[in-house]
């Protein structure tokens, strides 16, 4: 287990517990050492007997999360691969429900210190491989754990209604059963970029400056003077268009979601590729999402930080993507391929795959790796994990 530094273990645990409570409700940048000490009922001087600073404490908590997830997954058992995979899914759902505070802290940590996300992915890789009875590839891991992680968190927070049995069905048997995809239709053609205004107004200049600064430095580390300075405007110009920093941030989040949806929708139907089946439509959308993120690396940081600053705005961000799924032509929706399956859960599962694939590709700039990832995910969207379960074991 990951442990804090020197001194009385009980005092150290009081500091850790206080920090978990604070970090799970507030963004890292807003929590001070003094606040942690007040929450723990200890003096500021005592803190530095145990931790070198706030970052060291935060990393101890991230390490604890990894330890607890590893311990939980080591308890997964079952007589067949299908039973073990289902038990793995139950473990992740239970962990999110019972340790919502730790999950919340880790979700910030995975962006701030990506090496911890890498370590968590390694834990999931070993657990999924043990459940399947063989080594699992990255595309398979993202198909399985991306959907599971997203659905378990959304269920635990009450953000969405998730049908656990439907999640297991999708995981084991696929989303678009019986379909195949033509790589030329998924990856071919050309992509039309977002429109660029020839005469950028004051409001647009402010938003462009804010998007860069908030994406690079974060909401709390950026002030309005920096935003206006980056746009070569006065502070007064800012308040002509936005009543507050929060209102400005809300506009940035809405803009980020709108731009991503417009880019994807504009380029999904390319006459050069011909008509798409439901699986090809899904994969082309995923590929376009990764292409968009490769050109706008601030999108994830802006939206993720907003979960603590403006949670209602972030809910609207995700709801807009859900609405986009539901607005697809009937023949391209999940229920056209798998009648009777809970469509809401399927949408959340697909959003999870896109979210964690985006996180993975955001730290890997190779387009070849992104393409191979989408191709691998496509195979599992069609077949799930069942077809690749070790044939020597009963399924």
BALOBA-1460 file (C-alpha; in Angstrom, 3 decimals):
// residues 395
<rec num="1" residu="x" x="0.000" y="0.000" z="0.000"/>
<rec num="2" residu="x" x="1.118" y="3.537" z="-0.699"/>
<rec num="3" residu="x" x="1.961" y="5.284" z="2.576"/>
<rec num="4" residu="x" x="2.662" y="8.893" z="3.566"/>
<rec num="5" residu="x" x="5.948" y="9.962" z="5.075"/>
<rec num="6" residu="x" x="7.386" y="10.015" z="8.543"/>
<rec num="7" residu="x" x="5.619" y="10.541" z="11.876"/>
<rec num="8" residu="x" x="2.524" y="9.264" z="13.635"/>
<rec num="9" residu="x" x="0.456" y="7.155" z="11.189"/>
<rec num="10" residu="x" x="-2.835" y="8.251" z="12.766"/>
<rec num="11" residu="x" x="-2.023" y="11.926" z="12.241"/>
<rec num="12" residu="x" x="-0.990" y="11.254" z="8.655"/>
<rec num="13" residu="x" x="-4.273" y="9.440" z="8.027"/>
<rec num="14" residu="x" x="-6.228" y="12.404" z="9.409"/>
<rec num="15" residu="x" x="-4.523" y="14.631" z="6.863"/>
<rec num="16" residu="x" x="-5.163" y="12.176" z="4.031"/>
<rec num="17" residu="x" x="-8.844" y="11.794" z="4.962"/>
<rec num="18" residu="x" x="-9.301" y="15.565" z="5.176"/>
<rec num="19" residu="x" x="-7.611" y="16.032" z="1.804"/>
<rec num="20" residu="x" x="-9.760" y="13.365" z="0.126"/>
<rec num="21" residu="x" x="-12.895" y="15.114" z="1.327"/>
<rec num="22" residu="x" x="-11.699" y="18.481" z="0.040"/>
<rec num="23" residu="x" x="-10.178" y="17.339" z="-3.260"/>
<rec num="24" residu="x" x="-13.295" y="15.330" z="-4.107"/>
<rec num="25" residu="x" x="-15.485" y="18.432" z="-3.875"/>
<rec num="26" residu="x" x="-13.143" y="21.203" z="-4.986"/>
<rec num="27" residu="x" x="-10.563" y="21.593" z="-7.720"/>
<rec num="28" residu="x" x="-6.924" y="20.943" z="-6.744"/>
<rec num="29" residu="x" x="-5.900" y="24.530" z="-7.369"/>
<rec num="30" residu="x" x="-8.404" y="25.915" z="-4.854"/>
<rec num="31" residu="x" x="-7.429" y="23.671" z="-1.920"/>
<rec num="32" residu="x" x="-4.615" y="24.964" z="0.301"/>
<rec num="33" residu="x" x="-2.446" y="23.189" z="2.851"/>
<rec num="34" residu="x" x="-3.972" y="25.435" z="5.522"/>
<rec num="35" residu="x" x="-7.466" y="24.310" z="4.514"/>
<rec num="36" residu="x" x="-6.474" y="20.640" z="4.725"/>
<rec num="37" residu="x" x="-5.046" y="21.234" z="8.207"/>
<rec num="38" residu="x" x="-8.204" y="23.037" z="9.365"/>
<rec num="39" residu="x" x="-10.328" y="20.189" z="8.070"/>
<rec num="40" residu="x" x="-8.130" y="17.684" z="9.923"/>
<rec num="41" residu="x" x="-8.097" y="19.794" z="13.101"/>
<rec num="42" residu="x" x="-4.304" y="20.131" z="13.002"/>
<rec num="43" residu="x" x="-1.828" y="23.002" z="12.857"/>
<rec num="44" residu="x" x="-0.150" y="23.957" z="9.592"/>
<rec num="45" residu="x" x="3.283" y="23.147" z="10.960"/>
<rec num="46" residu="x" x="2.377" y="19.518" z="11.568"/>
<rec num="47" residu="x" x="1.564" y="18.990" z="7.881"/>
<rec num="48" residu="x" x="5.184" y="19.248" z="6.776"/>
<rec num="49" residu="x" x="6.271" y="16.530" z="9.161"/>
<rec num="50" residu="x" x="4.372" y="14.123" z="6.914"/>
<rec num="51" residu="x" x="4.305" y="15.608" z="3.415"/>
<rec num="52" residu="x" x="6.634" y="17.838" z="1.451"/>
<rec num="53" residu="x" x="3.708" y="19.812" z="0.079"/>
<rec num="54" residu="x" x="0.217" y="19.635" z="-1.386"/>
<rec num="55" residu="x" x="1.383" y="17.834" z="-4.513"/>
<rec num="56" residu="x" x="3.027" y="15.089" z="-2.465"/>
<rec num="57" residu="x" x="-0.194" y="14.587" z="-0.501"/>
<rec num="58" residu="x" x="-2.257" y="14.507" z="-3.689"/>
<rec num="59" residu="x" x="0.009" y="11.860" z="-5.183"/>
<rec num="60" residu="x" x="-0.270" y="9.740" z="-2.035"/>
<rec num="61" residu="x" x="-4.042" y="9.745" z="-2.523"/>
<rec num="62" residu="x" x="-3.701" y="8.798" z="-6.194"/>
<rec num="63" residu="x" x="-1.452" y="5.932" z="-5.193"/>
<rec num="64" residu="x" x="-4.007" y="4.794" z="-2.628"/>
<rec num="65" residu="x" x="-6.677" y="4.687" z="-5.334"/>
<rec num="66" residu="x" x="-4.477" y="2.497" z="-7.506"/>
<rec num="67" residu="x" x="-3.807" y="0.174" z="-4.578"/>
<rec num="68" residu="x" x="-7.487" y="-0.145" z="-3.732"/>
<rec num="69" residu="x" x="-8.540" y="-0.770" z="-7.330"/>
<rec num="70" residu="x" x="-5.820" y="-3.408" z="-7.683"/>
<rec num="71" residu="x" x="-6.892" y="-5.115" z="-4.458"/>
<rec num="72" residu="x" x="-10.547" y="-5.095" z="-5.525"/>
<rec num="73" residu="x" x="-9.812" y="-6.577" z="-8.961"/>
<rec num="74" residu="x" x="-7.589" y="-9.283" z="-7.519"/>
<rec num="75" residu="x" x="-10.718" y="-10.644" z="-5.846"/>
<rec num="76" residu="x" x="-12.481" y="-11.210" z="-9.188"/>
<rec num="77" residu="x" x="-13.301" y="-14.883" z="-9.718"/>
<rec num="78" residu="x" x="-15.529" y="-17.178" z="-11.728"/>
<rec num="79" residu="x" x="-15.603" y="-20.583" z="-13.343"/>
<rec num="80" residu="x" x="-15.680" y="-19.328" z="-16.949"/>
<rec num="81" residu="x" x="-14.354" y="-16.275" z="-18.776"/>
<rec num="82" residu="x" x="-17.882" y="-14.872" z="-19.117"/>
<rec num="83" residu="x" x="-18.422" y="-15.197" z="-15.366"/>
<rec num="84" residu="x" x="-15.098" y="-13.548" z="-14.609"/>
<rec num="85" residu="x" x="-15.723" y="-10.656" z="-17.008"/>
<rec num="86" residu="x" x="-19.128" y="-10.065" z="-15.448"/>
<rec num="87" residu="x" x="-17.542" y="-10.171" z="-11.973"/>
<rec num="88" residu="x" x="-14.959" y="-7.635" z="-13.120"/>
<rec num="89" residu="x" x="-17.757" y="-5.336" z="-14.260"/>
<rec num="90" residu="x" x="-19.557" y="-5.743" z="-10.927"/>
<rec num="91" residu="x" x="-16.344" y="-4.894" z="-9.078"/>
<rec num="92" residu="x" x="-15.862" y="-1.637" z="-10.994"/>
<rec num="93" residu="x" x="-19.486" y="-0.608" z="-10.483"/>
<rec num="94" residu="x" x="-19.284" y="-1.397" z="-6.771"/>
<rec num="95" residu="x" x="-16.007" y="0.476" z="-6.373"/>
<rec num="96" residu="x" x="-17.441" y="3.619" z="-8.005"/>
<rec num="97" residu="x" x="-20.527" y="3.409" z="-5.793"/>
<rec num="98" residu="x" x="-18.634" y="2.843" z="-2.535"/>
<rec num="99" residu="x" x="-15.657" y="5.134" z="-3.179"/>
<rec num="100" residu="x" x="-17.109" y="8.073" z="-5.063"/>
<rec num="101" residu="x" x="-14.771" y="10.493" z="-3.296"/>
<rec num="102" residu="x" x="-11.646" y="8.600" z="-4.374"/>
<rec num="103" residu="x" x="-12.931" y="8.241" z="-7.934"/>
<rec num="104" residu="x" x="-13.560" y="11.989" z="-8.055"/>
<rec num="105" residu="x" x="-10.030" y="12.776" z="-6.881"/>
<rec num="106" residu="x" x="-8.500" y="10.337" z="-9.330"/>
<rec num="107" residu="x" x="-10.421" y="11.785" z="-12.262"/>
<rec num="108" residu="x" x="-8.612" y="15.062" z="-11.718"/>
<rec num="109" residu="x" x="-5.334" y="13.287" z="-11.125"/>
<rec num="110" residu="x" x="-5.488" y="11.390" z="-14.411"/>
<rec num="111" residu="x" x="-5.283" y="14.715" z="-16.267"/>
<rec num="112" residu="x" x="-2.857" y="16.483" z="-13.957"/>
<rec num="113" residu="x" x="-0.465" y="13.513" z="-13.642"/>
<rec num="114" residu="x" x="-1.091" y="11.237" z="-16.590"/>
<rec num="115" residu="x" x="1.369" y="8.610" z="-15.353"/>
<rec num="116" residu="x" x="-1.253" y="7.542" z="-12.802"/>
<rec num="117" residu="x" x="-3.775" y="6.937" z="-15.579"/>
<rec num="118" residu="x" x="-1.127" y="4.840" z="-17.305"/>
<rec num="119" residu="x" x="-0.639" y="2.821" z="-14.134"/>
<rec num="120" residu="x" x="-4.381" y="2.346" z="-13.723"/>
<rec num="121" residu="x" x="-4.636" y="1.184" z="-17.332"/>
<rec num="122" residu="x" x="-1.931" y="-1.361" z="-16.531"/>
<rec num="123" residu="x" x="-4.009" y="-2.650" z="-13.602"/>
<rec num="124" residu="x" x="-7.075" y="-2.973" z="-15.836"/>
<rec num="125" residu="x" x="-4.993" y="-4.690" z="-18.519"/>
<rec num="126" residu="x" x="-3.808" y="-7.364" z="-16.108"/>
<rec num="127" residu="x" x="-7.293" y="-7.830" z="-14.625"/>
<rec num="128" residu="x" x="-8.977" y="-8.164" z="-18.020"/>
<rec num="129" residu="x" x="-6.268" y="-10.536" z="-19.203"/>
<rec num="130" residu="x" x="-6.783" y="-12.692" z="-16.095"/>
<rec num="131" residu="x" x="-10.540" y="-12.743" z="-16.691"/>
<rec num="132" residu="x" x="-10.164" y="-13.706" z="-20.360"/>
<rec num="133" residu="x" x="-7.350" y="-16.190" z="-19.781"/>
<rec num="134" residu="x" x="-5.056" y="-14.438" z="-22.278"/>
<rec num="135" residu="x" x="-3.341" y="-11.141" z="-22.997"/>
<rec num="136" residu="x" x="-5.616" y="-8.220" z="-23.917"/>
<rec num="137" residu="x" x="-4.779" y="-5.562" z="-26.515"/>
<rec num="138" residu="x" x="-5.190" y="-1.804" z="-26.044"/>
<rec num="139" residu="x" x="-8.235" y="-1.530" z="-28.324"/>
<rec num="140" residu="x" x="-9.897" y="-4.359" z="-26.427"/>
<rec num="141" residu="x" x="-9.049" y="-2.748" z="-23.093"/>
<rec num="142" residu="x" x="-10.508" y="0.621" z="-24.127"/>
<rec num="143" residu="x" x="-13.629" y="-1.041" z="-25.522"/>
<rec num="144" residu="x" x="-14.138" y="-2.884" z="-22.235"/>
<rec num="145" residu="x" x="-12.917" y="-0.524" z="-19.540"/>
<rec num="146" residu="x" x="-13.834" y="2.730" z="-21.303"/>
<rec num="147" residu="x" x="-17.487" y="1.780" z="-21.378"/>
<rec num="148" residu="x" x="-17.394" y="0.223" z="-17.911"/>
<rec num="149" residu="x" x="-15.640" y="3.136" z="-16.225"/>
<rec num="150" residu="x" x="-17.877" y="5.776" z="-17.764"/>
<rec num="151" residu="x" x="-21.094" y="3.873" z="-17.039"/>
<rec num="152" residu="x" x="-20.072" y="3.009" z="-13.468"/>
<rec num="153" residu="x" x="-19.265" y="6.655" z="-12.666"/>
<rec num="154" residu="x" x="-22.448" y="7.954" z="-14.286"/>
<rec num="155" residu="x" x="-24.475" y="5.371" z="-12.366"/>
<rec num="156" residu="x" x="-22.751" y="6.068" z="-9.033"/>
<rec num="157" residu="x" x="-23.257" y="9.824" z="-9.334"/>
<rec num="158" residu="x" x="-26.870" y="9.459" z="-10.445"/>
<rec num="159" residu="x" x="-26.081" y="11.374" z="-13.629"/>
<rec num="160" residu="x" x="-27.681" y="8.725" z="-15.847"/>
<rec num="161" residu="x" x="-29.836" y="5.647" z="-15.468"/>
<rec num="162" residu="x" x="-27.623" y="2.678" z="-16.287"/>
<rec num="163" residu="x" x="-28.842" y="-0.900" z="-16.763"/>
<rec num="164" residu="x" x="-26.017" y="-3.092" z="-15.444"/>
<rec num="165" residu="x" x="-27.218" y="-6.202" z="-17.294"/>
<rec num="166" residu="x" x="-27.255" y="-4.224" z="-20.535"/>
<rec num="167" residu="x" x="-23.682" y="-3.095" z="-19.855"/>
<rec num="168" residu="x" x="-22.574" y="-6.715" z="-19.469"/>
<rec num="169" residu="x" x="-24.470" y="-7.657" z="-22.630"/>
<rec num="170" residu="x" x="-22.681" y="-4.940" z="-24.607"/>
<rec num="171" residu="x" x="-19.342" y="-5.881" z="-23.089"/>
<rec num="172" residu="x" x="-19.619" y="-9.571" z="-23.845"/>
<rec num="173" residu="x" x="-21.662" y="-9.670" z="-27.051"/>
<rec num="174" residu="x" x="-21.068" y="-6.322" z="-28.731"/>
<rec num="175" residu="x" x="-23.097" y="-3.277" z="-29.691"/>
<rec num="176" residu="x" x="-23.447" y="-3.727" z="-33.457"/>
<rec num="177" residu="x" x="-23.731" y="-7.507" z="-33.755"/>
<rec num="178" residu="x" x="-23.253" y="-9.056" z="-37.158"/>
<rec num="179" residu="x" x="-21.942" y="-5.913" z="-38.841"/>
<rec num="180" residu="x" x="-18.563" y="-5.397" z="-40.467"/>
<rec num="181" residu="x" x="-16.869" y="-2.187" z="-41.513"/>
<rec num="182" residu="x" x="-14.968" y="-0.999" z="-44.553"/>
<rec num="183" residu="x" x="-11.860" y="0.925" z="-43.422"/>
<rec num="184" residu="x" x="-12.047" y="3.098" z="-46.538"/>
<rec num="185" residu="x" x="-15.465" y="4.355" z="-45.422"/>
<rec num="186" residu="x" x="-14.359" y="4.931" z="-41.841"/>
<rec num="187" residu="x" x="-11.054" y="6.677" z="-42.534"/>
<rec num="188" residu="x" x="-11.369" y="7.790" z="-46.173"/>
<rec num="189" residu="x" x="-12.412" y="11.005" z="-47.838"/>
<rec num="190" residu="x" x="-11.528" y="14.444" z="-46.572"/>
<rec num="191" residu="x" x="-12.472" y="16.447" z="-43.490"/>
<rec num="192" residu="x" x="-13.785" y="19.974" z="-43.757"/>
<rec num="193" residu="x" x="-12.359" y="22.187" z="-40.986"/>
<rec num="194" residu="x" x="-14.480" y="24.465" z="-38.864"/>
<rec num="195" residu="x" x="-15.212" y="27.857" z="-40.435"/>
<rec num="196" residu="x" x="-12.677" y="30.585" z="-39.684"/>
<rec num="197" residu="x" x="-14.145" y="34.110" z="-39.403"/>
<rec num="198" residu="x" x="-12.345" y="36.564" z="-41.684"/>
<rec num="199" residu="x" x="-13.248" y="39.511" z="-39.474"/>
<rec num="200" residu="x" x="-12.979" y="38.322" z="-35.875"/>
<rec num="201" residu="x" x="-15.031" y="40.408" z="-33.461"/>
<rec num="202" residu="x" x="-14.171" y="41.409" z="-29.898"/>
<rec num="203" residu="x" x="-16.223" y="38.617" z="-28.345"/>
<rec num="204" residu="x" x="-14.573" y="35.978" z="-30.526"/>
<rec num="205" residu="x" x="-11.092" y="37.325" z="-29.731"/>
<rec num="206" residu="x" x="-11.797" y="37.064" z="-26.015"/>
<rec num="207" residu="x" x="-13.066" y="33.492" z="-26.361"/>
<rec num="208" residu="x" x="-10.055" y="32.461" z="-28.414"/>
<rec num="209" residu="x" x="-7.692" y="33.921" z="-25.829"/>
<rec num="210" residu="x" x="-9.591" y="32.321" z="-22.948"/>
<rec num="211" residu="x" x="-9.713" y="28.932" z="-24.616"/>
<rec num="212" residu="x" x="-5.948" y="28.897" z="-24.979"/>
<rec num="213" residu="x" x="-5.211" y="30.204" z="-21.477"/>
<rec num="214" residu="x" x="-7.770" y="28.096" z="-19.615"/>
<rec num="215" residu="x" x="-6.672" y="25.042" z="-21.595"/>
<rec num="216" residu="x" x="-2.989" y="25.590" z="-20.810"/>
<rec num="217" residu="x" x="-3.095" y="27.008" z="-17.270"/>
<rec num="218" residu="x" x="-6.525" y="26.099" z="-15.924"/>
<rec num="219" residu="x" x="-9.483" y="28.132" z="-14.749"/>
<rec num="220" residu="x" x="-8.191" y="29.090" z="-11.321"/>
<rec num="221" residu="x" x="-4.691" y="29.984" z="-12.500"/>
<rec num="222" residu="x" x="-5.976" y="32.330" z="-15.223"/>
<rec num="223" residu="x" x="-7.339" y="35.799" z="-14.533"/>
<rec num="224" residu="x" x="-9.397" y="38.162" z="-16.658"/>
<rec num="225" residu="x" x="-6.446" y="40.533" z="-17.154"/>
<rec num="226" residu="x" x="-4.535" y="37.697" z="-18.850"/>
<rec num="227" residu="x" x="-7.513" y="36.887" z="-21.072"/>
<rec num="228" residu="x" x="-7.929" y="40.476" z="-22.197"/>
<rec num="229" residu="x" x="-4.175" y="40.903" z="-22.564"/>
<rec num="230" residu="x" x="-4.031" y="37.842" z="-24.797"/>
<rec num="231" residu="x" x="-6.742" y="39.357" z="-26.952"/>
<rec num="232" residu="x" x="-5.085" y="42.809" z="-26.858"/>
<rec num="233" residu="x" x="-8.210" y="44.330" z="-25.338"/>
<rec num="234" residu="x" x="-9.099" y="46.233" z="-22.193"/>
<rec num="235" residu="x" x="-10.718" y="44.685" z="-19.126"/>
<rec num="236" residu="x" x="-13.709" y="46.885" z="-19.820"/>
<rec num="237" residu="x" x="-14.198" y="45.133" z="-23.151"/>
<rec num="238" residu="x" x="-14.530" y="41.823" z="-21.288"/>
<rec num="239" residu="x" x="-17.422" y="43.052" z="-19.135"/>
<rec num="240" residu="x" x="-19.193" y="44.432" z="-22.190"/>
<rec num="241" residu="x" x="-19.774" y="40.833" z="-23.315"/>
<rec num="242" residu="x" x="-19.536" y="38.701" z="-20.155"/>
<rec num="243" residu="x" x="-20.887" y="39.446" z="-16.699"/>
<rec num="244" residu="x" x="-18.334" y="37.299" z="-14.867"/>
<rec num="245" residu="x" x="-15.457" y="34.859" z="-15.215"/>
<rec num="246" residu="x" x="-17.914" y="32.007" z="-14.574"/>
<rec num="247" residu="x" x="-20.207" y="33.156" z="-17.387"/>
<rec num="248" residu="x" x="-17.196" y="33.383" z="-19.693"/>
<rec num="249" residu="x" x="-16.124" y="29.862" z="-18.741"/>
<rec num="250" residu="x" x="-19.623" y="28.519" z="-19.360"/>
<rec num="251" residu="x" x="-19.472" y="29.983" z="-22.854"/>
<rec num="252" residu="x" x="-16.109" y="28.319" z="-23.465"/>
<rec num="253" residu="x" x="-17.522" y="24.915" z="-22.475"/>
<rec num="254" residu="x" x="-20.569" y="25.360" z="-24.678"/>
<rec num="255" residu="x" x="-18.333" y="26.455" z="-27.544"/>
<rec num="256" residu="x" x="-16.001" y="23.465" z="-27.122"/>
<rec num="257" residu="x" x="-18.896" y="21.013" z="-27.264"/>
<rec num="258" residu="x" x="-20.570" y="22.815" z="-30.158"/>
<rec num="259" residu="x" x="-17.380" y="22.906" z="-32.226"/>
<rec num="260" residu="x" x="-16.705" y="19.207" z="-31.684"/>
<rec num="261" residu="x" x="-20.269" y="18.224" z="-32.632"/>
<rec num="262" residu="x" x="-20.272" y="20.454" z="-35.712"/>
<rec num="263" residu="x" x="-16.925" y="19.102" z="-36.908"/>
<rec num="264" residu="x" x="-18.101" y="15.504" z="-36.505"/>
<rec num="265" residu="x" x="-21.559" y="16.068" z="-38.020"/>
<rec num="266" residu="x" x="-20.139" y="17.988" z="-40.979"/>
<rec num="267" residu="x" x="-17.719" y="15.220" z="-41.887"/>
<rec num="268" residu="x" x="-19.666" y="12.059" z="-41.065"/>
<rec num="269" residu="x" x="-21.343" y="11.868" z="-44.465"/>
<rec num="270" residu="x" x="-18.705" y="12.142" z="-47.178"/>
<rec num="271" residu="x" x="-19.926" y="11.473" z="-50.734"/>
<rec num="272" residu="x" x="-16.529" y="10.005" z="-51.536"/>
<rec num="273" residu="x" x="-16.986" y="7.172" z="-49.025"/>
<rec num="274" residu="x" x="-20.586" y="6.227" z="-49.860"/>
<rec num="275" residu="x" x="-23.380" y="5.232" z="-47.450"/>
<rec num="276" residu="x" x="-22.385" y="3.903" z="-44.016"/>
<rec num="277" residu="x" x="-23.891" y="1.133" z="-41.932"/>
<rec num="278" residu="x" x="-24.427" y="1.691" z="-38.188"/>
<rec num="279" residu="x" x="-20.996" y="0.352" z="-37.194"/>
<rec num="280" residu="x" x="-19.190" y="2.389" z="-39.856"/>
<rec num="281" residu="x" x="-21.117" y="5.482" z="-38.784"/>
<rec num="282" residu="x" x="-20.059" y="4.950" z="-35.163"/>
<rec num="283" residu="x" x="-16.417" y="4.342" z="-36.037"/>
<rec num="284" residu="x" x="-16.207" y="7.295" z="-38.396"/>
<rec num="285" residu="x" x="-17.635" y="9.483" z="-35.635"/>
<rec num="286" residu="x" x="-15.030" y="8.125" z="-33.204"/>
<rec num="287" residu="x" x="-12.236" y="8.726" z="-35.716"/>
<rec num="288" residu="x" x="-13.413" y="12.304" z="-36.340"/>
<rec num="289" residu="x" x="-13.539" y="12.896" z="-32.568"/>
<rec num="290" residu="x" x="-9.897" y="11.831" z="-32.250"/>
<rec num="291" residu="x" x="-8.958" y="13.989" z="-35.241"/>
<rec num="292" residu="x" x="-10.722" y="16.953" z="-33.629"/>
<rec num="293" residu="x" x="-8.888" y="16.448" z="-30.328"/>
<rec num="294" residu="x" x="-5.556" y="16.272" z="-32.143"/>
<rec num="295" residu="x" x="-6.256" y="19.815" z="-33.344"/>
<rec num="296" residu="x" x="-7.796" y="21.180" z="-30.152"/>
<rec num="297" residu="x" x="-5.852" y="19.853" z="-27.191"/>
<rec num="298" residu="x" x="-7.479" y="22.325" z="-24.816"/>
<rec num="299" residu="x" x="-10.938" y="20.759" z="-25.089"/>
<rec num="300" residu="x" x="-10.433" y="18.017" z="-22.487"/>
<rec num="301" residu="x" x="-8.768" y="20.263" z="-19.919"/>
<rec num="302" residu="x" x="-11.473" y="22.912" z="-20.151"/>
<rec num="303" residu="x" x="-14.385" y="20.497" z="-19.797"/>
<rec num="304" residu="x" x="-12.783" y="18.318" z="-17.110"/>
<rec num="305" residu="x" x="-11.955" y="21.232" z="-14.827"/>
<rec num="306" residu="x" x="-15.477" y="22.560" z="-15.254"/>
<rec num="307" residu="x" x="-16.927" y="19.485" z="-13.545"/>
<rec num="308" residu="x" x="-15.966" y="21.125" z="-10.247"/>
<rec num="309" residu="x" x="-16.537" y="24.753" z="-11.253"/>
<rec num="310" residu="x" x="-19.751" y="24.573" z="-13.306"/>
<rec num="311" residu="x" x="-21.183" y="21.048" z="-12.998"/>
<rec num="312" residu="x" x="-24.583" y="22.013" z="-14.452"/>
<rec num="313" residu="x" x="-22.898" y="23.361" z="-17.592"/>
<rec num="314" residu="x" x="-20.891" y="20.145" z="-17.977"/>
<rec num="315" residu="x" x="-24.074" y="18.091" z="-17.646"/>
<rec num="316" residu="x" x="-25.471" y="20.096" z="-20.545"/>
<rec num="317" residu="x" x="-22.270" y="19.415" z="-22.485"/>
<rec num="318" residu="x" x="-22.759" y="15.650" z="-22.189"/>
<rec num="319" residu="x" x="-26.515" y="15.863" z="-22.695"/>
<rec num="320" residu="x" x="-25.916" y="17.534" z="-26.044"/>
<rec num="321" residu="x" x="-23.808" y="14.563" z="-27.166"/>
<rec num="322" residu="x" x="-26.522" y="12.160" z="-25.970"/>
<rec num="323" residu="x" x="-29.086" y="14.150" z="-27.971"/>
<rec num="324" residu="x" x="-26.832" y="13.794" z="-31.005"/>
<rec num="325" residu="x" x="-26.874" y="10.006" z="-30.657"/>
<rec num="326" residu="x" x="-30.648" y="9.966" z="-30.345"/>
<rec num="327" residu="x" x="-31.043" y="12.203" z="-33.401"/>
<rec num="328" residu="x" x="-29.356" y="9.701" z="-35.710"/>
<rec num="329" residu="x" x="-31.432" y="8.176" z="-38.500"/>
<rec num="330" residu="x" x="-33.284" y="5.143" z="-37.170"/>
<rec num="331" residu="x" x="-31.282" y="2.686" z="-39.275"/>
<rec num="332" residu="x" x="-28.053" y="3.902" z="-37.649"/>
<rec num="333" residu="x" x="-29.194" y="3.649" z="-34.040"/>
<rec num="334" residu="x" x="-28.243" y="0.793" z="-31.729"/>
<rec num="335" residu="x" x="-31.792" y="-0.528" z="-31.447"/>
<rec num="336" residu="x" x="-31.981" y="-1.016" z="-35.202"/>
<rec num="337" residu="x" x="-29.174" y="-3.561" z="-34.842"/>
<rec num="338" residu="x" x="-30.094" y="-4.948" z="-31.410"/>
<rec num="339" residu="x" x="-33.841" y="-4.479" z="-30.824"/>
<rec num="340" residu="x" x="-34.857" y="-4.414" z="-27.172"/>
<rec num="341" residu="x" x="-31.445" y="-3.374" z="-25.846"/>
<rec num="342" residu="x" x="-31.529" y="-0.435" z="-23.432"/>
<rec num="343" residu="x" x="-30.545" y="2.386" z="-25.793"/>
<rec num="344" residu="x" x="-29.723" y="4.877" z="-23.054"/>
<rec num="345" residu="x" x="-27.177" y="2.511" z="-21.533"/>
<rec num="346" residu="x" x="-25.720" y="1.756" z="-24.973"/>
<rec num="347" residu="x" x="-25.252" y="5.473" z="-25.638"/>
<rec num="348" residu="x" x="-23.459" y="5.937" z="-22.308"/>
<rec num="349" residu="x" x="-21.262" y="2.936" z="-23.075"/>
<rec num="350" residu="x" x="-20.311" y="4.353" z="-26.477"/>
<rec num="351" residu="x" x="-19.620" y="7.769" z="-24.939"/>
<rec num="352" residu="x" x="-17.291" y="6.077" z="-22.463"/>
<rec num="353" residu="x" x="-15.326" y="4.437" z="-25.252"/>
<rec num="354" residu="x" x="-15.007" y="7.790" z="-27.007"/>
<rec num="355" residu="x" x="-14.029" y="9.592" z="-23.798"/>
<rec num="356" residu="x" x="-11.223" y="7.243" z="-22.778"/>
<rec num="357" residu="x" x="-10.036" y="6.751" z="-26.371"/>
<rec num="358" residu="x" x="-9.773" y="10.527" z="-26.563"/>
<rec num="359" residu="x" x="-7.817" y="10.643" z="-23.323"/>
<rec num="360" residu="x" x="-5.457" y="7.976" z="-24.639"/>
<rec num="361" residu="x" x="-4.920" y="9.635" z="-28.004"/>
<rec num="362" residu="x" x="-4.481" y="13.088" z="-26.428"/>
<rec num="363" residu="x" x="-1.167" y="11.863" z="-25.037"/>
<rec num="364" residu="x" x="-0.158" y="9.921" z="-28.154"/>
<rec num="365" residu="x" x="0.151" y="12.131" z="-31.215"/>
<rec num="366" residu="x" x="0.662" y="9.304" z="-33.720"/>
<rec num="367" residu="x" x="-2.252" y="9.170" z="-36.205"/>
<rec num="368" residu="x" x="-1.277" y="5.605" z="-37.097"/>
<rec num="369" residu="x" x="-1.734" y="4.508" z="-33.498"/>
<rec num="370" residu="x" x="-5.105" y="6.286" z="-33.306"/>
<rec num="371" residu="x" x="-6.280" y="4.595" z="-36.490"/>
<rec num="372" residu="x" x="-5.251" y="1.117" z="-35.330"/>
<rec num="373" residu="x" x="-7.034" y="1.831" z="-32.048"/>
<rec num="374" residu="x" x="-10.294" y="2.666" z="-33.845"/>
<rec num="375" residu="x" x="-9.990" y="-0.439" z="-36.020"/>
<rec num="376" residu="x" x="-9.490" y="-2.677" z="-32.978"/>
<rec num="377" residu="x" x="-12.438" y="-1.091" z="-31.168"/>
<rec num="378" residu="x" x="-14.552" y="-1.647" z="-34.271"/>
<rec num="379" residu="x" x="-14.019" y="-5.380" z="-34.092"/>
<rec num="380" residu="x" x="-15.171" y="-5.484" z="-30.483"/>
<rec num="381" residu="x" x="-18.158" y="-3.220" z="-31.127"/>
<rec num="382" residu="x" x="-19.307" y="-5.884" z="-33.596"/>
<rec num="383" residu="x" x="-18.515" y="-8.953" z="-31.514"/>
<rec num="384" residu="x" x="-17.859" y="-7.936" z="-27.904"/>
<rec num="385" residu="x" x="-15.416" y="-10.062" z="-25.939"/>
<rec num="386" residu="x" x="-17.197" y="-13.394" z="-26.350"/>
<rec num="387" residu="x" x="-15.742" y="-14.342" z="-29.719"/>
<rec num="388" residu="x" x="-12.202" y="-13.756" z="-28.505"/>
<rec num="389" residu="x" x="-12.548" y="-15.655" z="-25.222"/>
<rec num="390" residu="x" x="-10.039" y="-18.476" z="-24.928"/>
<rec num="391" residu="x" x="-11.667" y="-21.306" z="-26.934"/>
<rec num="392" residu="x" x="-10.175" y="-23.903" z="-24.570"/>
<rec num="393" residu="x" x="-12.427" y="-22.645" z="-21.779"/>
<rec num="394" residu="x" x="-16.225" y="-22.987" z="-21.787"/>
<rec num="395" residu="x" x="-18.109" y="-19.741" z="-22.368"/>
